[in-house]
Amino acid sequence: MNMTEVFQKYFSPENLMLAWERVTRSGRKDTKDYFGIEIYSSNLGRNISRLSDIVIGGQFKPHRPFKYYEPKASKTHRTKSVLSIDDALVYQAIANVVATNSYKKLSQNNSFVFGSVLHPEVEQGTALLNSPDAEFYFFEYYLPLYNKFINSVNLEIGNTNVRYKLETDITGFFDSIPHSKLLMALHEFGVEPEILDLLQDCLNIYSGTRDSVTPGIGIPQGIDASFFFANLFLCELDYQISQKGYTYYRYMDDIRIYDETEEKIIEVLVFIDSYLKGKALSLNTKKTSIEEIGDDREAEKLLQLAGYGDSDLDENGDKSQLLSLVGQDGGFDIQIDDRYCPVIAGEELVKACRKEIADVESILKAKFQNPDTQPFDRRALAGDESFKKEIVHIAYRWRNANSILKTVDAPVLNPEMIPIWLACIEIFFWKANHFCWNLNQYGNNRVIRDRLLELIPRFTDFEWVRYQILSNMAFAQEFNSSELRDFFRKAKEETSPLVRLGYYMALLKHVDSRHQLFSSLRQAIKDDREPYVRTRLFPVLSGFDTDKKIDELKFWFGL
């Protein structure tokens, strides 16, 4: 095929439309170009055709994405990227074709590779556009997959013949993938040189941090296509380890291996280390351990994410343990693995939700006691690895049950939980969005508002945390004119574009459009040096589809 034919294969209007369906359906809401999506959707067919003509004609040039820093538990950062809608579609279109062509090969690993597993629909390619029942998801839903990973690990721990375990992951995985090695892997999967050249140009522009590019290294984090390419990059490692007879499980770059002897575990660790070094990657030594499995094997087992296992029903079949509730004809199904319990509704549903909330509050009160009046060890809580993994799911259970109660009865918003959610923001700051979403449930609340205002300056090194706090203020709290002017001054002084965006959203929500401050705000946004801030807020400022945009932002912030 000549270059035009190759590009037609990847960037036809049909494949870009499939890319559109997957980009817009992706659950990764924090890396979407919402303004671009809104503009595209105003005349989708024309915009898709325009992009197809540009790419096939060789005129496409990748754009530098908006980047922000999201904290990790280690107090370091990961860089998240927001690709423009044009770039997101081109990037996903390449992933679409590669995924369809390699689906059979990659799916052979589904018994031991669990992260970012391709959805079975992917095998159909663009034929999916003609299916009335298509879901268009690129990956299978992660929660059941993660629990399959946990179940597989726990089965090995329960096997008394297995005595040793290896746990490891890859240092800065996404940021460290060398483009040359990734492109070589894609070439082995049959990707044409013309596409590899375009992808290389894209990855170079998408690489690095907000402050600098890193040509030749790193793929953008937070984007479905990147998760796919990262998985594909490790496919050969999966194959080689599985063919050596080791008991091996992987969830993205989290690797677990089990064996009867320490010698075998050391042997496979050396092999993985050498293999990754050959790919210019390295193991995270701080997270690499070889340990003998203890006598209390039950204590060694990992926790499932709540709501996805038969263990979530008690011996009487009680359906009160809720995590995932899916609306069905006025009632709610409880999802367990890929099955559903019968629909519950009415008093049974209210009772189940109230029990769920009571259970969660009991767990948290036992952990925190009363953070306002009794000292508790923040360092110990932050270092409690089991609780650290549970806390987000515990918070979700409470929020989800209350969200359901809002529709069928009345939420249970106990004031004594407010100090606990506020303490969680401080202790588990890398998951601050979840606790802010829970605080959103209380609406306008002076205690919450004043405490959040105190917390903002404590997180000067973590822009994402401040942004999450400001999101609560934007949609749940109220402010007087003096406080709003103070917000405006702080926004003007703020160096982080993400935090400025948070301040501007709070101001746009609360400042009367007839007030002089609104004119100053409009000009400040128009003059902002970060294009993403300007385009993200343009729909609100311009007045078109304002209600739709506010609703979309409310959804993002868990309201």
C-alpha positions, -999 to 999 in steps of 0.1 A, spaced: 0 0 0 11 36 -6 10 62 21 -25 74 12 -39 39 14 -22 33 47 -36 65 62 -70 57 48 -69 24 67 -63 41 100 -80 75 96 -110 70 74 -141 88 87 -154 54 99 -124 47 121 -123 83 134 -160 79 143 -152 48 162 -124 67 179 -149 94 188 -173 69 204 -144 55 225 -129 88 235 -162 103 246 -172 71 264 -139 68 283 -143 68 320 -111 89 324 -130 122 328 -99 141 341 -81 139 308 -109 148 283 -110 180 262 -146 189 271 -146 221 251 -133 203 220 -159 175 224 -187 201 227 -175 219 195 -171 186 176 -206 174 186 -222 205 172 -216 191 137 -200 157 143 -201 143 107 -185 174 92 -158 177 118 -149 140 116 -146 143 77 -125 174 81 -101 157 104 -99 126 81 -90 148 51 -63 166 71 -46 134 83 -49 114 51 -36 145 32 -5 146 54 -14 180 70 -20 169 106 4 183 132 1 172 168 -5 198 195 12 201 228 -14 189 254 -24 206 287 -6 189 315 -11 189 353 5 172 382 -15 146 402 0 135 436 9 100 446 9 85 481 47 88 480 43 126 478 58 126 443 38 134 412 25 118 380 20 140 350 -15 138 335 -21 149 299 -53 164 283 -50 159 246 -70 182 223 -99 164 207 -81 162 173 -51 146 189 -72 123 211 -90 110 180 -59 104 160 -41 87 189 -72 65 196 -77 57 159 -42 42 157 -49 22 188 -82 10 174 -66 -6 143 -37 -21 162 -61 -35 189 -85 -50 163 -56 -67 144 -39 -80 176 -71 -88 196 -67 -126 193 -30 -126 203 -35 -103 233 -66 -120 246 -46 -152 250 -31 -136 280 -64 -128 297 -59 -155 323 -29 -138 339 -29 -102 326 -58 -82 341 -52 -44 336 -67 -26 307 -81 -58 290 -96 -51 256 -134 -53 254 -146 -82 232 -162 -57 208 -128 -44 198 -123 -74 175 -151 -62 153 -133 -30 143 -154 -4 124 -181 -30 117 -192 -21 153 -206 11 140 -234 -9 123 -244 -28 155 -275 -14 173 -263 -30 205 -227 -17 205 -213 -4 237 -181 10 221 -159 6 252 -123 0 245 -116 -19 277 -136 -42 299 -147 -26 332 -118 -26 356 -134 -35 389 -143 -72 381 -109 -75 363 -90 -62 394 -109 -87 416 -100 -115 392 -64 -104 397 -69 -105 435 -87 -138 433 -58 -153 413 -33 -141 438 -53 -153 468 -56 -188 452 -18 -190 450 -14 -178 486 -39 -205 496 -19 -232 479 3 -247 507 28 -259 481 36 -223 473 61 -209 498 76 -177 482 62 -146 465 77 -119 444 61 -85 442 74 -57 420 66 -30 396 83 -7 371 97 26 380 79 55 363 64 31 338 45 54 314 71 82 317 100 59 310 88 39 279 113 47 252 96 56 219 121 36 198 114 4 218 76 9 217 77 16 179 98 -16 174 72 -36 194 44 -21 173 63 -29 141 64 -65 153 26 -63 156 24 -53 119 20 -15 122 32 2 90 62 25 89 41 55 79 20 52 110 50 46 132 65 79 119 33 98 127 30 82 161 66 91 168 59 128 160 28 126 183 46 110 212 75 135 211 50 164 213 29 146 240 60 137 261 74 153 293 59 176 319 42 209 317 75 226 318 95 206 293 93 179 266 113 147 268 118 137 232 121 100 227 108 90 261 74 86 278 37 83 267 9 105 280 -8 93 312 -45 91 317 -55 82 282 -70 49 270 -47 45 240 -17 49 262 -29 21 285 -32 -1 255 2 7 241 18 2 276 1 -33 278 12 -42 243 48 -31 252 49 -58 280 33 -85 259 66 -101 250 76 -102 287 42 -119 295 49 -145 268 84 -153 279 76 -156 316 45 -177 310 65 -200 288 91 -205 315 64 -221 337 62 -195 364 30 -187 382 27 -151 370 0 -124 373 2 -88 361 -21 -58 366 -5 -31 343 30 -29 358 21 -45 391 37 -80 389 32 -109 412 50 -143 410 47 -174 432 68 -205 435 78 -233 458 114 -223 462 132 -190 468 158 -200 441 131 -200 414 118 -166 426 153 -151 424 158 -167 390 127 -150 376 135 -117 393 169 -116 376 152 -125 343 126 -97 346 153 -72 356 175 -81 327 146 -80 302 134 -46 313 169 -31 313 170 -43 277 139 -21 271 155 9 289 132 3 319 140 -6 355 123 -23 385 112 -2 414 136 -14 441 115 1 469 85 -19 458 104 -51 449 104 -78 476 108 -116 479 91 -130 509 82 -163 524 45 -167 527 35 -167 564 18 -195 583 -14 -175 585 -22 -176 549 -56 -160 553 -40 -129 567 -17 -128 537 -46 -126 512 -55 -94 495 -88 -76 498 -113 -75 469 -129 -43 460 -162 -44 478 -194 -54 460 -178 -78 435 -178 -112 451 -200 -138 467 -184 -129 500 -203 -96 499 -235 -116 507 -237 -129 542 -247 -165 550 -284 -155 549 -280 -140 514 -284 -104 528 -282 -79 499 -272 -50 521 -235 -50 512 -238 -24 484 -211 -10 463 -222 -10 427 -258 -2 422 -272 1 387 -305 17 380 -331 -7 367 -368 2 362 -371 23 394 -351 -2 415 -314 -10 417 -295 -42 409 -266 -52 430 -237 -62 407 -217 -92 418 -190 -103 393 -208 -103 360 -241 -113 375 -269 -93 392 -290 -100 422 -327 -94 418 -338 -58 417 -345 -43 450 -367 -12 455 -389 6 480 -384 0 516 -359 -28 510 -337 -5 490 -339 23 516 -331 -2 544 -301 -16 524 -287 19 518 -291 29 554 -274 -2 566 -245 4 541 -241 39 554 -242 27 590 -216 0 583 -192 25 566 -196 51 594 -189 24 620 -157 14 602 -145 50 600 -154 60 635 -135 31 649 -104 41 629 -106 79 635 -125 80 668 -133 117 669 -106 137 650 -119 170 665 -116 161 701 -93 130 704 -59 128 690 -53 100 665 -21 90 648 -22 105 613 12 89 604 -1 55 614 -32 59 594 -13 71 563 11 41 567 -17 15 571 -14 -1 537 -46 -22 541 -66 8 551 -50 30 525 -62 7 498 -97 4 513 -104 40 521 -115 51 486 -139 22 483 -152 28 518 -158 65 508 -175 54 476 -198 30 494 -210 59 516 -214 83 487 -231 58 465 -257 48 491 -265 84 498 -268 92 461 -294 65 458 -312 76 489 -315 111 474 -337 96 446 -359 73 468 -360 88 503 -336 112 520 -298 110 524 -281 102 557 -258 132 562 -244 128 598 -225 159 608 -201 138 628 -187 124 596 -176 159 583 -144 160 604 -135 125 592 -139 134 555 -119 165 561 -92 145 579 -91 121 550 -83 150 526 -52 157 547 -41 122 553 -49 106 520 -44 137 499 -37 118 467 -73 107 467 -87 141 478 -113 141 450 -133 112 466 -135 130 500 -144 163 484 -172 145 465 -185 131 498 -184 166 514 -204 178 483 -233 157 496 -237 181 525 -242 212 502 -235 246 516 -220 242 550 -200 267 570 -179 242 589 -168 225 556 -163 258 538 -141 274 565 -120 242 570 -114 239 532 -103 275 530 -77 266 557 -65 236 538 -58 253 505 -25 269 515 -14 237 531 -11 221 497 10 246 479 31 217 464 1 198 452 -20 217 426 -44 189 420 -54 188 457 -61 225 457 -81 221 425 -103 194 441 -109 216 471 -119 245 449 -142 223 430 -162 217 462 -163 254 467 -174 260 431 -206 240 434 -214 234 471 -205 265 491 -216 301 492 -195 332 495 -200 369 501 -187 396 477 -156 403 497 -146 366 497 -152 365 459 -129 394 453 -103 377 474 -107 346 452 -102 368 421 -70 383 435 -56 348 444 -65 336 409 -45 364 394 -15 356 416 -17 319 411 11 303 390 -7 269 385 -31 269 356 -50 241 371 -56 260 404 -65 292 384 -91 271 366 -105 261 400 -107 296 412 -123 308 380 -149 281 381 -158 290 417 -161 327 406 -182 319 375 -206 299 397 -211 327 423 -205 361 406 -235 378 392 -230 385 355 -244 420 361 -217 428 386 -185 447 378 -164 418 391 -178 396 364 -164 420 337 -130 418 354 -133 380 356 -142 377 319 -112 398 309 -89 378 332 -100 345 317 -96 359 282 -61 371 290 -50 339 307 -17 326 294 -29 290 294 -50 281 263 -67 252 281 -80 275 308 -95 298 282 -111 271 261 -124 252 291 -143 282 304 -153 297 271 -187 279 269 -197 294 303 -184 328 294 -200 329 260 -234 320 273 -242 292 249 -253 258 264 -245 272 298 -269 249 316 -255 219 298 -220 229 307 -227 235 343 -245 201 345 -214 185 330 -191 201 355 -214 191 383 -212 155 371 -174 157 370 -173 170 406 -197 143 419 -226 165 427 
